[in-house]
Amino acid sequence: MQKLPIYILFNLDKFPKSKKKIREISFPSNFIFKQDGVIYVCLHQIAHLDKMQKNFYLFNAGKKLRNFCSDKNYEIKYFGDKSLNINCLILGWHLMEYSFDNFKTNKTIKKKIKFDI
């Protein structure tokens, strides 16, 4: 099964300028979008923040990304700040997957999504 790439963008200098739509994205309203079979998470507008703040937004991006994705396999690629903890994104992703089915009378069907780093 082919993996769909997810690009986490903290620095647009390393990214091709041919992707014009990326320059039009504004954070936090619409920073996740899909174009040409690739999911983009554009966090380049928060590059001026400190490491803790960036990790917080990476955590929130993981939560939003989980709801954005469908049942497929994904591969995450970073552009920019490699010092950040990818586990923040993964934690946000998994927190959105968690449901309190043990305490519910009506069980829900979970999406089966996998990703590689």
KETI-635553 format. One record per atom (N, C-alpha, C): x, y, z; residue in one letter; atom name; residue number from 1. Coordinates in nm, 3 decimals, decimal comma. Example, Ala and Ser with C-alpha at 12.3 -4.5 7.8 and 13.67 -1.06 7.14 Angstrom:
KETI-635553
SITE       x       y       z residuo atomo num
SITE   1,319  -0,569   0,780       a     N   1
SITE   1,230  -0,450   0,780       a    CA   1
SITE   1,320  -0,330   0,780       a     C   1
SITE   1,285  -0,225   0,708       s     N   2
SITE   1,367  -0,106   0,714       s    CA   2
SITE   1,290   0,003   0,787       s     C   2
//
This chain:
KETI-635553
SITE       x       y       z residuo atomo num
SITE   0,084  -0,118   0,000       m     N   1
SITE   0,000   0,000   0,000       m    CA   1
SITE   0,089   0,124   0,000       m     C   1
SITE   0,055   0,218  -0,086       q     N   2
SITE   0,134   0,340  -0,097       q    CA   2
SITE   0,106   0,434   0,020       q     C   2
SITE   0,212   0,497   0,069       k     N   3
SITE   0,199   0,590   0,181       k    CA   3
SITE   0,180   0,731   0,128       k     C   3
SITE   0,083   0,802   0,183       l     N   4
SITE   0,056   0,940   0,146       l    CA   4
SITE   0,146   1,031   0,230       l     C   4
SITE   0,224   1,118   0,167       p     N   5
SITE   0,315   1,203   0,245       p    CA   5
SITE   0,243   1,317   0,317       p     C   5
SITE   0,289   1,345   0,438       i     N   6
SITE   0,246   1,462   0,515       i    CA   6
SITE   0,370   1,548   0,534       i     C   6
SITE   0,367   1,670   0,482       y     N   7
SITE   0,480   1,762   0,494       y    CA   7
SITE   0,452   1,861   0,606       y     C   7
SITE   0,538   1,861   0,707       i     N   8
SITE   0,533   1,959   0,816       i    CA   8
SITE   0,630   2,070   0,778       i     C   8
SITE   0,580   2,190   0,754       l     N   9
SITE   0,662   2,299   0,702       l    CA   9
SITE   0,685   2,405   0,807       l     C   9
SITE   0,810   2,416   0,852       f     N  10
SITE   0,850   2,525   0,940       f    CA  10
SITE   0,936   2,626   0,865       f     C  10
SITE   0,987   2,586   0,751       n     N  11
SITE   1,076   2,673   0,674       n    CA  11
SITE   1,045   2,655   0,526       n     C  11
SITE   0,999   2,759   0,460       l     N  12
SITE   0,965   2,750   0,318       l    CA  12
SITE   1,087   2,764   0,228       l     C  12
SITE   1,202   2,804   0,282       d     N  13
SITE   1,321   2,820   0,199       d    CA  13
SITE   1,367   2,687   0,139       d     C  13
SITE   1,346   2,577   0,211       k     N  14
SITE   1,387   2,446   0,164       k    CA  14
SITE   1,280   2,378   0,078       k     C  14
SITE   1,170   2,446   0,059       f     N  15
SITE   1,057   2,388  -0,013       f    CA  15
SITE   1,046   2,452  -0,151       f     C  15
SITE   1,004   2,376  -0,254       p     N  16
SITE   0,995   2,432  -0,389       p    CA  16
SITE   0,900   2,552  -0,396       p     C  16
SITE   0,942   2,656  -0,464       k     N  17
SITE   0,859   2,776  -0,476       k    CA  17
SITE   0,744   2,758  -0,573       k     C  17
SITE   0,743   2,646  -0,645       s     N  18
SITE   0,635   2,620  -0,740       s    CA  18
SITE   0,502   2,592  -0,670       s     C  18
SITE   0,508   2,559  -0,543       k     N  19
SITE   0,386   2,535  -0,466       k    CA  19
SITE   0,331   2,669  -0,418       k     C  19
SITE   0,259   2,736  -0,505       k     N  20
SITE   0,216   2,872  -0,479       k    CA  20
SITE   0,114   2,882  -0,366       k     C  20
SITE   0,029   2,783  -0,353       k     N  21
SITE  -0,078   2,790  -0,254       k    CA  21
SITE  -0,023   2,802  -0,112       k     C  21
SITE   0,093   2,748  -0,087       i     N  22
SITE   0,151   2,750   0,047       i    CA  22
SITE   0,173   2,893   0,096       i     C  22
SITE   0,208   2,980   0,008       r     N  23
SITE   0,232   3,119   0,045       r    CA  23
SITE   0,103   3,190   0,087       r     C  23
SITE  -0,012   3,139   0,046       e     N  24
SITE  -0,141   3,202   0,076       e    CA  24
SITE  -0,204   3,152   0,205       e     C  24
SITE  -0,144   3,054   0,269       i     N  25
SITE  -0,201   2,993   0,389       i    CA  25
SITE  -0,181   3,084   0,509       i     C  25
SITE  -0,283   3,090   0,595       s     N  26
SITE  -0,269   3,169   0,718       s    CA  26
SITE  -0,291   3,078   0,838       s     C  26
SITE  -0,211   3,097   0,938       f     N  27
SITE  -0,220   3,020   1,062       f    CA  27
SITE  -0,301   3,101   1,162       f     C  27
SITE  -0,390   3,049   1,239       p     N  28
SITE  -0,428   2,911   1,261       p    CA  28
SITE  -0,555   2,868   1,187       p     C  28
SITE  -0,613   2,953   1,105       s     N  29
SITE  -0,743   2,920   1,046       s    CA  29
SITE  -0,738   2,808   0,943       s     C  29
SITE  -0,646   2,812   0,850       n     N  30
SITE  -0,642   2,709   0,745       n    CA  30
SITE  -0,498   2,672   0,711       n     C  30
SITE  -0,433   2,604   0,802       f     N  31
SITE  -0,292   2,571   0,783       f    CA  31
SITE  -0,270   2,427   0,741       f     C  31
SITE  -0,376   2,347   0,727       i     N  32
SITE  -0,365   2,210   0,680       i    CA  32
SITE  -0,448   2,199   0,552       i     C  32
SITE  -0,385   2,150   0,445       f     N  33
SITE  -0,459   2,131   0,320       f    CA  33
SITE  -0,394   2,020   0,240       f     C  33
SITE  -0,468   1,971   0,141       k     N  34
SITE  -0,418   1,864   0,054       k    CA  34
SITE  -0,407   1,919  -0,088       k     C  34
SITE  -0,292   1,893  -0,151       q     N  35
SITE  -0,268   1,939  -0,287       q    CA  35
SITE  -0,178   1,838  -0,357       q     C  35
SITE  -0,216   1,793  -0,474       d     N  36
SITE  -0,138   1,699  -0,555       d    CA  36
SITE  -0,102   1,572  -0,479       d     C  36
SITE  -0,194   1,519  -0,401       g     N  37
SITE  -0,170   1,395  -0,329       g    CA  37
SITE  -0,080   1,406  -0,207       g     C  37
SITE  -0,055   1,528  -0,162       v     N  38
SITE   0,030   1,552  -0,045       v    CA  38
SITE  -0,048   1,636   0,055       v     C  38
SITE  -0,039   1,602   0,183       i     N  39
SITE  -0,101   1,682   0,288       i    CA  39
SITE   0,005   1,776   0,344       i     C  39
SITE  -0,026   1,905   0,346       y     N  40
SITE   0,066   2,007   0,395       y    CA  40
SITE   0,018   2,060   0,529       y     C  40
SITE   0,110   2,069   0,625       v     N  41
SITE   0,084   2,133   0,754       v    CA  41
SITE   0,180   2,252   0,759       v     C  41
SITE   0,126   2,370   0,736       c     N  42
SITE   0,208   2,491   0,721       c    CA  42
SITE   0,221   2,564   0,853       c     C  42
SITE   0,335   2,548   0,918       l     N  43
SITE   0,363   2,613   1,045       l    CA  43
SITE   0,475   2,715   1,031       l     C  43
SITE   0,501   2,759   0,910       h     N  44
SITE   0,611   2,854   0,886       h    CA  44
SITE   0,583   2,991   0,946       h     C  44
SITE   0,457   3,023   0,971       q     N  45
SITE   0,424   3,154   1,027       q    CA  45
SITE   0,447   3,162   1,178       q     C  45
SITE   0,478   3,049   1,240       i     N  46
SITE   0,509   3,050   1,384       i    CA  46
SITE   0,657   3,022   1,408       i     C  46
SITE   0,739   3,038   1,306       a     N  47
SITE   0,883   3,010   1,317       a    CA  47
SITE   0,954   3,100   1,417       a     C  47
SITE   0,898   3,215   1,447       h     N  48
SITE   0,961   3,310   1,540       h    CA  48
SITE   0,939   3,273   1,687       h     C  48
SITE   0,852   3,177   1,715       l     N  49
SITE   0,823   3,138   1,853       l    CA  49
SITE   0,936   3,053   1,911       l     C  49
SITE   0,936   3,038   2,045       d     N  50
SITE   1,040   2,955   2,106       d    CA  50
SITE   1,004   2,806   2,092       d     C  50
SITE   1,095   2,721   2,132       k     N  51
SITE   1,080   2,576   2,111       k    CA  51
SITE   0,957   2,519   2,181       k     C  51
SITE   0,929   2,562   2,303       m     N  52
SITE   0,814   2,511   2,377       m    CA  52
SITE   0,683   2,548   2,307       m     C  52
SITE   0,674   2,671   2,260       q     N  53
SITE   0,553   2,715   2,191       q    CA  53
SITE   0,534   2,639   2,059       q     C  53
SITE   0,643   2,616   1,988       k     N  54
SITE   0,634   2,540   1,863       k    CA  54
SITE   0,588   2,397   1,889       k     C  54
SITE   0,640   2,335   1,995       n     N  55
SITE   0,597   2,199   2,029       n    CA  55
SITE   0,450   2,195   2,066       n     C  55
SITE   0,401   2,299   2,133       f     N  56
SITE   0,259   2,308   2,166       f    CA  56
SITE   0,175   2,313   2,038       f     C  56
SITE   0,216   2,396   1,942       y     N  57
SITE   0,142   2,404   1,816       y    CA  57
SITE   0,156   2,277   1,734       y     C  57
SITE   0,267   2,208   1,747       l     N  58
SITE   0,285   2,080   1,681       l    CA  58
SITE   0,189   1,976   1,740       l     C  58
SITE   0,169   1,980   1,871       f     N  59
SITE   0,072   1,894   1,939       f    CA  59
SITE  -0,069   1,922   1,885       f     C  59
SITE  -0,106   2,049   1,876       n     N  60
SITE  -0,238   2,086   1,824       n    CA  60
SITE  -0,253   2,050   1,677       n     C  60
SITE  -0,145   2,062   1,601       a     N  61
SITE  -0,148   2,023   1,460       a    CA  61
SITE  -0,174   1,873   1,448       a     C  61
SITE  -0,117   1,793   1,538       g     N  62
SITE  -0,141   1,649   1,537       g    CA  62
SITE  -0,287   1,617   1,562       g     C  62
SITE  -0,350   1,692   1,651       k     N  63
SITE  -0,493   1,671   1,677       k    CA  63
SITE  -0,577   1,704   1,555       k     C  63
SITE  -0,549   1,818   1,493       k     N  64
SITE  -0,625   1,859   1,375       k    CA  64
SITE  -0,597   1,767   1,257       k     C  64
SITE  -0,474   1,724   1,244       l     N  65
SITE  -0,434   1,637   1,135       l    CA  65
SITE  -0,506   1,503   1,142       l     C  65
SITE  -0,525   1,452   1,261       r     N  66
SITE  -0,595   1,324   1,278       r    CA  66
SITE  -0,738   1,332   1,226       r     C  66
SITE  -0,805   1,442   1,250       n     N  67
SITE  -0,942   1,458   1,200       n    CA  67
SITE  -0,944   1,486   1,050       n     C  67
SITE  -0,836   1,539   0,996       f     N  68
SITE  -0,827   1,572   0,854       f    CA  68
SITE  -0,803   1,447   0,769       f     C  68
SITE  -0,737   1,346   0,825       c     N  69
SITE  -0,694   1,229   0,749       c    CA  69
SITE  -0,802   1,122   0,744       c     C  69
SITE  -0,797   1,042   0,636       s     N  70
SITE  -0,890   0,931   0,621       s    CA  70
SITE  -0,816   0,799   0,644       s     C  70
SITE  -0,880   0,689   0,612       d     N  71
SITE  -0,822   0,556   0,636       d    CA  71
SITE  -0,713   0,525   0,534       d     C  71
SITE  -0,590   0,559   0,565       k     N  72
SITE  -0,477   0,534   0,476       k    CA  72
SITE  -0,350   0,521   0,558       k     C  72
SITE  -0,239   0,497   0,489       n     N  73
SITE  -0,107   0,498   0,551       n    CA  73
SITE  -0,038   0,629   0,516       n     C  73
SITE   0,033   0,686   0,611       y     N  74
SITE   0,095   0,817   0,593       y    CA  74
SITE   0,242   0,813   0,629       y     C  74
SITE   0,317   0,903   0,570       e     N  75
SITE   0,459   0,920   0,599       e    CA  75
SITE   0,483   1,068   0,627       e     C  75
SITE   0,547   1,098   0,740       i     N  76
SITE   0,569   1,237   0,780       i    CA  76
SITE   0,709   1,282   0,739       i     C  76
SITE   0,716   1,400   0,675       k     N  77
SITE   0,844   1,460   0,636       k    CA  77
SITE   0,849   1,602   0,690       k     C  77
SITE   0,964   1,637   0,748       y     N  78
SITE   0,986   1,769   0,808       y    CA  78
SITE   1,060   1,860   0,711       y     C  78
SITE   1,021   1,986   0,708       f     N  79
SITE   1,096   2,090   0,636       f    CA  79
SITE   1,119   2,203   0,734       f     C  79
SITE   1,240   2,218   0,781       g     N  80
SITE   1,270   2,328   0,872       g    CA  80
SITE   1,327   2,283   1,004       g     C  80
SITE   1,260   2,314   1,113       d     N  81
SITE   1,311   2,298   1,250       d    CA  81
SITE   1,313   2,152   1,294       d     C  81
SITE   1,431   2,088   1,286       k     N  82
SITE   1,446   1,948   1,324       k    CA  82
SITE   1,463   1,930   1,475       k     C  82
SITE   1,479   2,039   1,549       s     N  83
SITE   1,500   2,029   1,693       s    CA  83
SITE   1,370   2,002   1,769       s     C  83
SITE   1,258   2,015   1,702       l     N  84
SITE   1,129   1,994   1,769       l    CA  84
SITE   1,104   1,846   1,790       l     C  84
SITE   1,020   1,817   1,887       n     N  85
SITE   0,991   1,679   1,923       n    CA  85
SITE   0,873   1,628   1,842       n     C  85
SITE   0,897   1,534   1,751       i     N  86
SITE   0,791   1,478   1,668       i    CA  86
SITE   0,688   1,405   1,753       i     C  86
SITE   0,727   1,364   1,875       n     N  87
SITE   0,634   1,296   1,963       n    CA  87
SITE   0,516   1,386   2,002       n     C  87
SITE   0,533   1,517   1,996       c     N  88
SITE   0,421   1,608   2,023       c    CA  88
SITE   0,312   1,591   1,919       c     C  88
SITE   0,352   1,578   1,792       l     N  89
SITE   0,256   1,555   1,685       l    CA  89
SITE   0,188   1,420   1,703       l     C  89
SITE   0,267   1,319   1,735       i     N  90
SITE   0,213   1,183   1,753       i    CA  90
SITE   0,119   1,178   1,873       i     C  90
SITE   0,153   1,247   1,981       l     N  91
SITE   0,066   1,251   2,099       l    CA  91
SITE  -0,068   1,315   2,065       l     C  91
SITE  -0,065   1,428   1,996       g     N  92
SITE  -0,189   1,493   1,955       g    CA  92
SITE  -0,272   1,402   1,866       g     C  92
SITE  -0,205   1,333   1,774       w     N  93
SITE  -0,272   1,239   1,684       w    CA  93
SITE  -0,343   1,130   1,763       w     C  93
SITE  -0,271   1,067   1,858       h     N  94
SITE  -0,327   0,956   1,934       h    CA  94
SITE  -0,433   1,000   2,034       h     C  94
SITE  -0,422   1,119   2,087       l     N  95
SITE  -0,527   1,168   2,177       l    CA  95
SITE  -0,659   1,185   2,104       l     C  95
SITE  -0,654   1,224   1,978       m     N  96
SITE  -0,777   1,237   1,901       m    CA  96
SITE  -0,833   1,102   1,861       m     C  96
SITE  -0,748   0,999   1,857       e     N  97
SITE  -0,795   0,863   1,827       e    CA  97
SITE  -0,866   0,800   1,947       e     C  97
SITE  -0,828   0,843   2,066       y     N  98
SITE  -0,881   0,779   2,186       y    CA  98
SITE  -1,029   0,810   2,202       y     C  98
SITE  -1,102   0,708   2,238       s     N  99
SITE  -1,244   0,728   2,268       s    CA  99
SITE  -1,275   0,652   2,397       s     C  99
SITE  -1,375   0,696   2,464       f     N 100
SITE  -1,412   0,638   2,592       f    CA 100
SITE  -1,516   0,528   2,572       f     C 100
SITE  -1,488   0,434   2,480       d     N 101
SITE  -1,584   0,329   2,448       d    CA 101
SITE  -1,617   0,240   2,567       d     C 101
SITE  -1,524   0,225   2,659       n     N 102
SITE  -1,552   0,142   2,777       n    CA 102
SITE  -1,664   0,200   2,861       n     C 102
SITE  -1,686   0,330   2,851       f     N 103
SITE  -1,785   0,397   2,933       f    CA 103
SITE  -1,911   0,434   2,856       f     C 103
SITE  -1,915   0,402   2,725       k     N 104
SITE  -2,030   0,438   2,641       k    CA 104
SITE  -2,121   0,319   2,622       k     C 104
SITE  -2,249   0,348   2,604       t     N 105
SITE  -2,343   0,241   2,573       t    CA 105
SITE  -2,343   0,210   2,424       t     C 105
SITE  -2,319   0,311   2,340       n     N 106
SITE  -2,311   0,292   2,195       n    CA 106
SITE  -2,165   0,299   2,152       n     C 106
SITE  -2,115   0,191   2,096       k     N 107
SITE  -1,975   0,186   2,052       k    CA 107
SITE  -1,962   0,256   1,917       k     C 107
SITE  -1,846   0,318   1,893       t     N 108
SITE  -1,820   0,385   1,766       t    CA 108
SITE  -1,718   0,306   1,686       t     C 108
SITE  -1,723   0,322   1,554       i     N 109
SITE  -1,627   0,256   1,465       i    CA 109
SITE  -1,508   0,349   1,447       i     C 109
SITE  -1,388   0,296   1,468       k     N 110
SITE  -1,266   0,376   1,459       k    CA 110
SITE  -1,208   0,369   1,319       k     C 110
SITE  -1,148   0,480   1,275       k     N 111
SITE  -1,071   0,482   1,150       k    CA 111
SITE  -0,939   0,411   1,175       k     C 111
SITE  -0,892   0,339   1,076       k     N 112
SITE  -0,763   0,272   1,087       k    CA 112
SITE  -0,661   0,350   1,006       k     C 112
SITE  -0,581   0,428   1,076       i     N 113
SITE  -0,482   0,514   1,011       i    CA 113
SITE  -0,345   0,481   1,068       i     C 113
SITE  -0,246   0,470   0,979       k     N 114
SITE  -0,109   0,443   1,021       k    CA 114
SITE  -0,018   0,547   0,959       k     C 114
SITE   0,091   0,580   1,027       f     N 115
SITE   0,189   0,671   0,968       f    CA 115
SITE   0,329   0,635   1,012       f     C 115
SITE   0,425   0,670   0,926       d     N 116
SITE   0,567   0,649   0,952       d    CA 116
SITE   0,635   0,784   0,959       d     C 116
SITE   0,745   0,787   1,030       i     N 117
SITE   0,822   0,911   1,045       i    CA 117
SITE   0,946   0,901   0,960       i     C 117
//
